[in-house]
Amino acid sequence: MDNSEKKVVKVRIFGQEYSIRATVNEAHIRECAALVDKRMAEIQRSAPSSLNASKIAILAAMNISDELMSAQRGEYSFKGEVESKIKSLVERIEEIV
């Protein structure tokens, strides 16, 4: 699919159907929707029954954002470790040469 070509994908999240327009493939959109739906269902099961769908959606978004940010921090930490080791190896090579 050409990146500029947008396709409409229908998904169901928390009992509601949504039409999502995107340039990425349909399977990716469905995976994203399934993750949001799963998180909202988990929150609904564990939260007080007084929470409405909007509040459940916000909590799901916060949980998913927290996971994303934690993963990004881990990636940056790993990248820093690799860069440090590369720098150390370069210094050792320069000492030898």
C-alpha positions, 0 to 999 in steps of 0.5 A, spaced: 500 500 500 502 506 498 504 510 504 499 516 502 493 512 500 489 511 506 484 506 508 478 505 512 478 499 517 472 498 521 474 496 529 470 494 535 472 497 541 469 496 548 462 494 544 462 500 539 464 500 532 469 505 529 472 507 522 479 508 523 482 511 517 490 510 516 496 509 512 498 503 515 496 496 514 489 493 516 492 488 521 496 493 525 490 497 526 486 491 528 492 489 533 492 496 536 484 496 537 484 489 540 489 492 545 485 498 547 479 493 547 483 488 552 485 494 556 478 497 557 475 490 559 481 489 564 479 496 567 472 495 567 473 488 571 477 491 576 474 498 577 468 500 581 461 499 576 460 507 577 466 508 572 463 510 565 466 508 558 470 515 558 473 514 564 475 507 563 478 509 556 482 514 559 485 509 564 486 504 559 490 510 555 494 512 561 496 504 562 498 503 555 502 510 555 506 508 561 508 501 558 510 505 552 514 510 556 517 505 560 519 501 554 522 507 551 526 509 557 529 501 557 531 502 550 534 509 551 538 506 557 540 500 553 542 504 547 547 508 552 550 502 555 552 500 548 554 507 546 559 507 553 561 500 551 563 502 544 567 508 546 571 504 551 572 499 546 575 504 541 579 507 546 582 500 547 583 500 540 586 507 539 591 505 545 594 499 542 594 502 535 
